[in-house]
Amino acid sequence: MDPALLTTKAFWVDPAPLAFGAVTLPAGLEGHVLFATSGSSGIPKWVALSKKALLISAAAVNRHLQVTPHSCWGLALPIHHVGGFGVAARAHEAGCRFEHFGQSWDPEKFCNWVAGCEVTHTSLVPTQVHDLVQRNLQAPQSLRAIVVGGGRLETHLGQRARDLGWPVLASYGMTEAASQIATQGLEVLESPYKPDPIPLLPIWKAKCGDNDILLISGPALFSGYVIDGLFHPREGEWHATTDRVRLGGLSITPLGRADSLVKILGELVDPEAIEREIMAAANGLIAGSFAIVAVPDDRAGYLLQPIFEAQGPLACALPALAAYSANSPGYRRLQAPVVIGNFPCSELGKVRREELTRIFSDKFVREVS
């Protein structure tokens, strides 16, 4: 599908549902767009978002980032993910220019494209920001805001991007919320980069349930899920996510997925939080090339296993790993790091942790058998 079609009035008034992929569409989903996702069980499901919800989200982001009819939204993400789709929706809602980076990702070409098209606003994932920084590319002067989603942009990488002129802003969102729930504002670009807290957009209400689980309510929430050709409507005003957060005033600090928590020697441990702690202490460690996974163990319940990609910078992480181990209680101790090759990642660069755990477990079994 040509992304430019999403910026036309004809698309937004067309009642025909749109699904990005092969899915049996049940009746009653007129005026909806369906995005593929999967739960912790791995069962494929589709998030149904009304076009009205998508435009409400687009309007909230545009107001927050001071988008005007003279702005230009640039798309460098796939539209079958809600983050990429949202870029086109925002261009339509604002009545501003829209440009599409319609080629394989390349940081130099992207930089030249932004400059040539005078893009003012765009969305990227941390992997793309890393590539821009790694090539030491200076940001084009036209850029006013880069919404970074699809994962956490660590402090050292975000600051290096800012030093090169890339106006990176941390965000937090999900498909069920039509993209962004919380996004940093332009005012923080004058300060050193910090990945959190992240201000909630005005359209959202948030509260914490048991174990700090985030619940959200707002007019851009999804209508329901399609699973095996059946529509399961969302129930109630509030949607319980699978993410743990800390709320402070009107801001949010993501703490990781609830299903990442494990019991080790009777203590509740979050491997992703330990991973972030080590990432912050190890300059040069690249997000997506390092992970800590919980591996089942008969005695302790689980063991915490640091895993590195074959081409990842293991050497720069060793001092941080040693310092962490020297100051951690037994139930938070790490196993010796291992290297396994390329990590399994999503299209947007997120590590597929369950698959990574299986790869490590298979490798371990083969080596000891």
C-alpha angles and dihedrals in degrees: 000000000000105000090214088070088068090065094058126097089228091066095050095049094044108105093203110114118241122213123185098220141004111317135143105244116215121212121273100047098108112148093022136122118209124211124191119238138149134224128226088276090061093236108146115243138167127231112220113211122180117231087237091058091048092052092046088055091046092052092050092051092046093052091046094051095040095243114177135181086267093059127094125219112207121203119213098151130079114268093221086074115072092235092061094039089052092060091061091043090054092051090053094046093049095043089229134133120289126203128184124211091213101183141074114293114275120157096214093048090046091052092050091046093053091050095045094047094039091231112191102182133028144152125235138171122237092257090060092048089051091054092051091050094044090057090047091233119174115227118248113252094240094069117103102166141011114192106209113204141148092071144358119301104213121230099249093048093045091051093048088052091050090049088057091051098258105142097219119181123189116234139180124206148129141210092256089061096051089251122306128045098165131016135172116246130237091256092073091063088083091060133064112281118267123175093217161081096037120198117239115240111248094248092066135080117195138188138166125246129188115331090011092292111169120238119190135193129185147116094272096061119127121262096228146291132288111215123173091346094306124113116228108191120216111257124220134354096286127065117206109217126200092240130103116220144168115230122207119175105306095340136090134212113197113223101183138266119321091224090060092071116105136179114242118181087342095307125113110241133183111210092191092057090053089048091054090048092055093043090056092051098045113069110207096029107132121220109243094028094077133045141164114219130185111238118195115251128185095222107034099028091237139010123217109234123191110210127189133193115247090247095039122115098258093161094062090053098051096083091049091048091050093048091048093050092048091058103037130097118243096263090057097046119125130228120236110287119258133198119220110166129253117004120234106248138177122246089267094051101260114146112244096226099188091052091046090053090051092049092051093046092050091048091049093049092050093049096049098040 
